[in-house]
Amino acid sequence: MSQDNVRNLTGMGGGKLLPPQIRLTNADIEAIQFTQNSQINHYEGNIDESDMSFSGLNVPAGFTMFGRTHELELSSGSAIVYFYSA
């Protein structure tokens, strides 16, 4: 695993606590750690949603989602989003 990957996975790109009803746009997020039971309202990223959408998906507290995310909004709950570090 490269040093860049290790740095990204340990939060070296910084993070932000995302409350519900706030949409992050034009973001470069590597991981999302849900701190409360949450519901995803809007997602855009590199995870294939062709068979099922993240919109309306309930996510348990403690779950971490990895992948490049560009836009995210929660209907309820909260999450820490970790930004990509170049």
Phi and psi restraints in degrees (value plus and minus 20) as a CYANA .aco file:
   2 SER   PHI     -93.2   -53.2
   2 SER   PSI     139.4   179.4
   3 GLN   PHI     -80.4   -40.4
   3 GLN   PSI     -55.9   -15.9
   4 ASP   PHI     -82.4   -42.4
   4 ASP   PSI     -63.0   -23.0
   5 ASN   PHI     -83.3   -43.3
   5 ASN   PSI     -63.5   -23.5
   6 VAL   PHI     -81.8   -41.8
   6 VAL   PSI     -64.5   -24.5
   7 ARG   PHI     -81.1   -41.1
   7 ARG   PSI     -63.3   -23.3
   8 ASN   PHI     -84.8   -44.8
   8 ASN   PSI     -64.7   -24.7
   9 LEU   PHI     -90.5   -50.5
   9 LEU   PSI     -35.5     4.5
  10 THR   PHI    -120.7   -80.7
  10 THR   PSI      -7.3    32.7
  11 GLY   PHI      61.2   101.2
  11 GLY   PSI      -2.6    37.4
  12 MET   PHI     -87.8   -47.8
  12 MET   PSI     -34.4     5.6
  13 GLY   PHI    -103.9   -63.9
  13 GLY   PSI     -19.9    20.1
  14 GLY   PHI      67.8   107.8
  14 GLY   PSI     151.6   191.6
  15 GLY   PHI    -171.1  -131.1
  15 GLY   PSI     157.0   197.0
  16 LYS   PHI    -172.4  -132.4
  16 LYS   PSI     117.3   157.3
  17 LEU   PHI    -101.6   -61.6
  17 LEU   PSI     100.6   140.6
  18 LEU   PHI    -123.8   -83.8
  18 LEU   PSI      93.9   133.9
  19 PRO   PHI    -103.9   -63.9
  19 PRO   PSI     151.8   191.8
  20 PRO   PHI     -88.5   -48.5
  20 PRO   PSI     135.6   175.6
  21 GLN   PHI      51.6    91.6
  21 GLN   PSI      -9.2    30.8
  22 ILE   PHI    -133.9   -93.9
  22 ILE   PSI     101.7   141.7
  23 ARG   PHI    -117.2   -77.2
  23 ARG   PSI     102.1   142.1
  24 LEU   PHI    -103.7   -63.7
  24 LEU   PSI     111.1   151.1
  25 THR   PHI    -148.2  -108.2
  25 THR   PSI     137.7   177.7
  26 ASN   PHI      31.3    71.3
  26 ASN   PSI      16.0    56.0
  27 ALA   PHI    -114.4   -74.4
  27 ALA   PSI     142.8   182.8
  28 ASP   PHI    -149.1  -109.1
  28 ASP   PSI      60.2   100.2
  29 ILE   PHI    -118.2   -78.2
  29 ILE   PSI     114.3   154.3
  30 GLU   PHI    -115.0   -75.0
  30 GLU   PSI     -55.6   -15.6
  31 ALA   PHI    -169.5  -129.5
  31 ALA   PSI     131.6   171.6
  32 ILE   PHI    -148.6  -108.6
  32 ILE   PSI     101.0   141.0
  33 GLN   PHI    -131.0   -91.0
  33 GLN   PSI      96.5   136.5
  34 PHE   PHI    -101.9   -61.9
  34 PHE   PSI     101.1   141.1
  35 THR   PHI    -111.9   -71.9
  35 THR   PSI     -35.7     4.3
  36 GLN   PHI    -158.3  -118.3
  36 GLN   PSI     141.2   181.2
  37 ASN   PHI     -75.3   -35.3
  37 ASN   PSI     109.2   149.2
  38 SER   PHI    -155.6  -115.6
  38 SER   PSI     142.5   182.5
  39 GLN   PHI    -147.6  -107.6
  39 GLN   PSI     110.1   150.1
  40 ILE   PHI    -102.5   -62.5
  40 ILE   PSI     107.1   147.1
  41 ASN   PHI    -114.7   -74.7
  41 ASN   PSI     -60.2   -20.2
  42 HIS   PHI    -167.8  -127.8
  42 HIS   PSI     115.8   155.8
  43 TYR   PHI    -162.4  -122.4
  43 TYR   PSI     115.5   155.5
  44 GLU   PHI    -158.0  -118.0
  44 GLU   PSI     105.8   145.8
  45 GLY   PHI    -194.7  -154.7
  45 GLY   PSI    -180.7  -140.7
  46 ASN   PHI    -117.0   -77.0
  46 ASN   PSI      -8.1    31.9
  47 ILE   PHI    -109.9   -69.9
  47 ILE   PSI     108.8   148.8
  48 ASP   PHI     -85.3   -45.3
  48 ASP   PSI     100.4   140.4
  49 GLU   PHI    -130.7   -90.7
  49 GLU   PSI       2.4    42.4
  50 SER   PHI     -87.4   -47.4
  50 SER   PSI     -49.2    -9.2
  51 ASP   PHI    -117.2   -77.2
  51 ASP   PSI     -41.3    -1.3
  52 MET   PHI    -181.1  -141.1
  52 MET   PSI     121.3   161.3
  53 SER   PHI    -115.1   -75.1
  53 SER   PSI     129.3   169.3
  54 PHE   PHI     -95.5   -55.5
  54 PHE   PSI     -39.8     0.2
  55 SER   PHI     -80.0   -40.0
  55 SER   PSI     104.8   144.8
  56 GLY   PHI      65.5   105.5
  56 GLY   PSI     -21.8    18.2
  57 LEU   PHI     -93.4   -53.4
  57 LEU   PSI     111.1   151.1
  58 ASN   PHI    -109.5   -69.5
  58 ASN   PSI     113.0   153.0
  59 VAL   PHI    -144.3  -104.3
  59 VAL   PSI     112.0   152.0
  60 PRO   PHI     -95.8   -55.8
  60 PRO   PSI     133.3   173.3
  61 ALA   PHI     -78.9   -38.9
  61 ALA   PSI     120.2   160.2
  62 GLY   PHI      73.1   113.1
  62 GLY   PSI     -34.4     5.6
  63 PHE   PHI     -93.1   -53.1
  63 PHE   PSI     118.3   158.3
  64 THR   PHI    -139.2   -99.2
  64 THR   PSI     111.0   151.0
  65 MET   PHI    -130.8   -90.8
  65 MET   PSI     105.3   145.3
  66 PHE   PHI    -126.9   -86.9
  66 PHE   PSI     124.6   164.6
  67 GLY   PHI     124.5   164.5
  67 GLY   PSI     141.3   181.3
  68 ARG   PHI     -96.3   -56.3
  68 ARG   PSI      97.1   137.1
  69 THR   PHI    -135.4   -95.4
  69 THR   PSI     114.6   154.6
  70 HIS   PHI    -129.2   -89.2
  70 HIS   PSI     -49.8    -9.8
  71 GLU   PHI    -160.6  -120.6
  71 GLU   PSI     121.0   161.0
  72 LEU   PHI    -172.5  -132.5
  72 LEU   PSI     117.2   157.2
  73 GLU   PHI    -164.2  -124.2
  73 GLU   PSI     116.4   156.4
  74 LEU   PHI    -124.1   -84.1
  74 LEU   PSI     121.3   161.3
  75 SER   PHI     -99.1   -59.1
  75 SER   PSI     -56.1   -16.1
  76 SER   PHI    -171.0  -131.0
  76 SER   PSI     143.2   183.2
  77 GLY   PHI      65.4   105.4
  77 GLY   PSI    -182.3  -142.3
  78 SER   PHI    -175.6  -135.6
  78 SER   PSI     142.1   182.1
  79 ALA   PHI    -172.5  -132.5
  79 ALA   PSI     134.1   174.1
  80 ILE   PHI    -119.0   -79.0
  80 ILE   PSI     105.0   145.0
  81 VAL   PHI    -122.6   -82.6
  81 VAL   PSI     114.0   154.0
  82 TYR   PHI    -128.1   -88.1
  82 TYR   PSI     105.4   145.4
  83 PHE   PHI    -105.6   -65.6
  83 PHE   PSI     129.1   169.1
  84 TYR   PHI     -87.4   -47.4
  84 TYR   PSI     119.0   159.0
  85 SER   PHI    -133.3   -93.3
  85 SER   PSI      97.8   137.8
